[in-house]
Amino acid sequence: MKRAVVLFSGGLDSTACLYWAKKNYDEVIMLTANYGSNEEKVMNRVAEFFSKELNVPLKIIRLDFLEEFSKLRGTALVGGETPKVTAQELEDMGVARETARSVWVPARNLLLISAAASFLDALGGGDIIVGFNAEEGATFPDNTLEFVEKMNEALKYGTLSEVKVVAPLINLDKKGIARLLKELNAKYEYSSSCYMPRGFTEDGKPIHCGQCESCVRRHRGLMDALGEDRTVYAVEPKI
């Protein structure tokens, strides 16, 4: 039996991974981590929606120490105000790297993969499905193929069961991910990519700020791939 744990953070990438895993594995479990981030309440509700929608069990874990360390570092994702950007500004790698640094949660992906590995090791092994992709890999070093390969080397020594990281989106940008979501018939409008979400509509769709880096990348990818974006934004992203 093929088992997978999907690291689910609520956005386009992890939503695509969830639908992909549901199609390719016998047993799928969602794992969501709380650490005091600005989008935590929205992310949890989104996770609960997709858990019910796809009939996939959801496990939410609390990482209080990561909240403490994030505040120590001063990351904007935990209690701060994230930068507002346009798509044109993101073409400047200097700006893109600076916005990435402002929302960096110290060693987050390292910790989340370790938590998922511990869970799977206890269950007898399986794959950790992550939403790392080429677009974010350009500015976030823990979204790269090299990071995945190094983690898999470490997991050979850190687990007694066979556990490995699988990154099905690693060669895709947001446009490619949007196309995959369409192929999988995913209800992406119920996902949330926003760093500073504004709550929900009456029918349960997350309201995105439309001005943070994540919103801009989301909107640009969906428009480029599909020619439409069913996401709800408080302010229309500038692309």
Secondary structure, 3 states (H helix, E strand, C coil): CCEEEEECCCCHHHHHHHHHHHHHCCEEEEEEEECCCCCHHHHHHHHHHHHHHHCCCEEEEECHHHHHHHHHHCCCCCCCCCCECCHHHHCCHHHHHHHHHHCCCCCHHHHHHHHHHHHHHHHCCEEEECCCCHHHHCCCHHHCHHHHHHHHHHHHHHCCCCEEEECCCCCCCHHHHHHHHHHCCCCHHHCCCCCCCCCECCCCCEEECCCEHHHHHHHHHHHHHHCCCCCEECCCCCC
